Amino acid sequence: MAEPLSPPLKDNKLFKGVFAVGGIMSTLVIYGILQEKIMRVPYGPNKDYFIYSLFLVFCNRITTSAVSAGVLLASKKALDPVAPLHKYCIVSVSNILTTTCQYEALKYVSFPVQTLAKCAKMIPVMIWGTIIMQKKYKGQDYFVAFLVTLGCSLFILYPAEGDTSPYSRERESTIWGVSLMMGYLGFDGFTSTFQDKLFKGYDMEIHTQIFYTTVCSCLLSFTGKISIIAVAKPVSATNE
């Protein structure tokens, strides 16, 4: 009796799972290294630090929108929006705020600490899930989320050795640094929850949502950056 043929490698669930996990881990490591290098390492003869987080958001989003558009065109899928454009804009605004807080927080905490703090995202996600998706959680779920958040908070507030941040070690636990992390987690929780609502409410491809969200982010971040430059120039001229 002939043995059943094994499924092709591309259809193997184990292979897909390992590939997906490996892809997530490797890209996050590269992403973290580059973030720290940009935000926490001095450049040039004057040892200046990069300060324009919104410009970094713009570069990130315009690259992502180009890649997602390329994927949609290569797969011959329609570029038409599925959901109303204002809903993509809502995700875009919260996503810009998330990433800006994330980059700014790197001035106060290292990327490993920031990544660990993301474990505390459970509470914002549960809160937004209750408000937006009308989900219900058990008391045990909230208790576990609280314990994880407490542990992360203690780790974050403990100053790190050998920090190369442009700010002193003592500022790692300032109210502003903690506020940035809280903003990062809160906006990130809203973004993921609202994206989940769009997927469940509309029959859309993931790259379609990525494309329209990042295009909106490009426009908003570019406008915000121009506005900041326009405001900063009169201020600098006055100081001179």
HELIX and SHEET records of a PDB file:
HELIX    1   1 LEU A    9  ASP A   11  5                                   3    
HELIX    2   2 LYS A   13  ARG A   40  1                                  28    
HELIX    3   3 SER A   53  ALA A   74  1                                  22    
HELIX    4   4 LEU A   85  ALA A  105  1                                  21    
HELIX    5   5 PHE A  111  ALA A  117  1                                   7    
HELIX    6   6 LYS A  118  LYS A  121  5                                   4    
HELIX    7   7 MET A  122  ILE A  132  1                                  11    
HELIX    8   8 GLY A  139  LEU A  157  1                                  19    
HELIX    9   9 ARG A  169  SER A  173  5                                   5    
HELIX   10  10 ILE A  175  GLY A  201  1                                  27    
HELIX   11  11 ILE A  206  ASN A  239  1                                  34    
END                                                                             
